[in-house]
């Protein structure tokens, strides 16, 4: 008689959100806001939120979420969560996802996401840069520091548009002085390190003279004590434009336009801007709600049930452009 015992040595899979909700129904969205358990629990114990019950009835939860959302304040040194991104599979699909509200059409630059925290009270390390994954990439992207310092006027208290703190969001790219344009994504690896090491450049040529890192900023989430991420995007864009001292080839703000899908000819307008982005060798377009705040507790899996979300419009996402699709998109 033989007894066979079958077992799996894989990790136990637990529904993290379900477990966190057992502690407090606001804990999962607070962790989406800033992925720090210490900071999230500290928020729950704050004066603004500590009176909110951990498991209220369904009807009360929406009101409590709205109250909590107004109380959110970014913590410098902890990356802020981004709204979900959804892929537009065609131009008509993109129009349908827009749901009639006004949107910001923003050119998508072919680079790496960066979230910049500035704290002038920390004289040793006033600039902190986070990657999309939340990794502290400040040292790996040190060649970008001078552009940030100059563009935000960190050394000029008279002209600086904030006292000591701010959080701005943008895209790190490589700019060629010779060609006067932003270069393709793969050039970035020649200028940055990954945890202190240069990766993937064994067969690359050396950076051409005049090639250097550049940052394209597209949002501002905090200015001193003002939580600007609660403002509508259009106001945040205007605020950012006043903050930045633009230096060609080093620091700039992203190109954007207001887009109203309810107006006649909206599809033609979207096609025109998308074509212009492709002609300018951009990666595509990103559509963002013009009148909404940056972060929302309301989420959906595909943009079909409302909430705050962004839409990516790229050639390789489109079903009708099979020949233009990437073979692979790997990190």
ABEGO torsion letter per residue (X at the ends): XBBBBBBBABBBBBBAAAAAAAABAAAAAAAAABBBAAAAAAAAABAAAAABBABBBAAAAAAAAAAAAAABBBBBGBBBBBBBBBBBABAAAAAAAAGGBBBBBBBBBBBBBBBBBBBAABAABABBBBBAAGBBAAAAAAAAAAAAAAAAGAABAAABABAABBBBBBBBBBBBAAAGBBBBAAAAAAABBBGGBBBGAAABBBBBBGBBBBBBBABBABBEABBAAABBAAAAAAAAAAABBBBBGABBBBBBBBBBAABBGAAAAAAAAAAAAAAAGBAEBBBBBAABBABBABBBAAGAAEEBBBBBBBAAABAABAAABBABBBX
